[in-house]
Amino acid sequence: MSPSSNLSAAVQPANEALAYQREHAVVIVTSASLQTQGMAMVLSRALQEQGVQLNILLCDKAGDLAIESYQSAQALAPKGIKPEVLLQKIIEAGAQVAVCALYLPNSSYQEQDLCAGVSVAQPAEMAQMMRNKDSKIFSF
């Protein structure tokens, strides 16, 4: 075996490991618009189905999606699904979902009102995720 073939063999596993690193996305939803919230969830779910590791931050009126008792005014065409239902599917599939740190103190809700799998974002941790050069940030 030549020295160059040893080098090639040593580099290959590292390249394979890089090829299998998951993409990361931070999705920030602030809109009160039902259709915007719905599209944010549809696209988030599509990213997740394509193997992207998701972190979703819900702020302002979008934080309502994370409340256990919340029900959207209507289901969205064409599939007749509500954004909060899609959010639950996203959580069940492994996404990290949080309401912003300002949401609960500025609403009538408490932490116990949040759906299972939803936490309160820690600003320093969110900032670190947003700074990660491997993360893509999407805002709705």
C-alpha positions in Angstrom: 0.0 0.0 0.0 1.5 3.4 -1.0 1.6 6.3 1.4 -0.9 8.2 -0.7 -3.5 5.3 -0.4 -3.0 5.4 3.4 -3.8 9.1 3.4 -6.8 8.5 1.2 -8.1 5.8 3.6 -7.6 8.1 6.6 -9.4 11.1 5.1 -12.4 9.1 3.8 -14.0 8.4 7.2 -13.7 12.1 8.2 -15.3 13.2 4.9 -18.1 10.6 5.4 -18.7 12.0 8.9 -19.1 15.5 7.5 -21.5 14.2 4.8 -23.8 12.9 7.5 -23.9 16.0 9.7 -27.5 17.2 10.0 -28.4 20.7 8.8 -29.8 23.0 11.5 -32.5 25.6 11.2 -33.9 28.2 13.5 -37.4 29.2 12.6 -38.7 32.3 14.3 -42.5 32.9 14.1 -43.9 36.2 15.3 -46.9 36.8 13.0 -50.4 36.8 14.3 -51.6 35.9 10.8 -53.2 32.4 10.6 -52.0 31.8 7.1 -48.4 33.0 7.9 -48.3 30.7 11.0 -49.7 27.9 8.9 -47.1 28.3 6.2 -44.3 28.6 8.8 -45.4 25.2 10.2 -45.8 23.6 6.7 -42.3 24.7 5.7 -40.9 23.7 9.1 -42.4 20.2 8.7 -41.0 19.9 5.2 -37.5 20.9 6.4 -37.8 18.3 9.2 -38.9 15.6 6.7 -35.8 16.4 4.7 -33.6 15.7 7.7 -33.1 19.2 9.1 -32.7 19.6 12.9 -35.3 22.2 13.9 -35.4 24.8 16.6 -38.6 26.9 16.6 -39.0 30.1 18.5 -42.6 31.4 18.9 -43.0 35.0 19.9 -45.8 37.5 20.4 -49.2 36.2 19.1 -47.4 33.2 17.5 -46.7 32.0 21.0 -50.4 31.2 21.3 -49.7 28.1 19.1 -47.8 26.7 22.1 -50.7 27.0 24.5 -52.4 23.6 25.3 -55.9 25.0 25.1 -55.4 27.2 22.1 -57.6 26.6 19.0 -57.2 28.5 15.8 -60.3 30.2 14.4 -60.3 27.9 11.4 -58.5 25.2 9.6 -56.5 26.1 6.5 -57.2 24.9 3.0 -56.3 22.9 1.1 -55.7 20.2 3.8 -58.0 21.5 6.5 -55.3 21.6 9.2 -54.6 24.1 11.9 -51.1 25.5 12.6 -51.1 24.2 16.2 -51.8 20.7 15.0 -48.8 20.9 12.6 -46.7 22.2 15.5 -47.6 19.2 17.6 -46.5 16.9 14.7 -43.2 18.8 14.5 -42.7 18.4 18.2 -43.5 14.7 18.1 -40.9 14.3 15.3 -38.2 15.8 17.5 -38.0 19.5 17.0 -37.1 21.8 19.9 -39.8 24.4 20.3 -39.8 27.3 22.7 -41.8 30.5 23.4 -39.7 33.6 23.7 -38.7 34.7 27.1 -41.1 37.7 26.9 -44.2 35.8 25.9 -45.4 34.4 29.2 -44.7 37.5 31.4 -46.6 39.6 28.9 -49.6 37.3 28.5 -52.2 35.8 30.7 -50.6 32.4 30.5 -48.2 30.5 32.8 -45.5 27.9 32.0 -48.0 25.1 32.9 -50.3 26.3 30.1 -47.7 25.3 27.5 -48.1 22.1 25.4 -45.9 19.2 26.2 -42.6 19.5 24.5 -42.6 23.3 24.6 -40.2 25.3 26.8 -39.4 28.9 27.5 -36.4 30.1 25.5 -33.3 31.2 27.2 -31.9 34.3 25.4 -28.3 33.2 25.6 -29.0 29.7 24.2 -31.1 31.2 21.4 -28.4 33.7 20.6 -25.9 30.9 20.4 -28.1 28.9 18.0 -28.6 31.9 15.9 -24.8 32.6 15.8 -24.0 29.0 14.8 -22.5 29.3 11.3 -24.2 26.0 10.4 -27.7 27.2 11.2 -30.0 28.8 8.8 -32.5 31.3 10.2 -36.0 31.7 8.9 -38.4 34.3 10.1 -42.2 34.5 9.7 
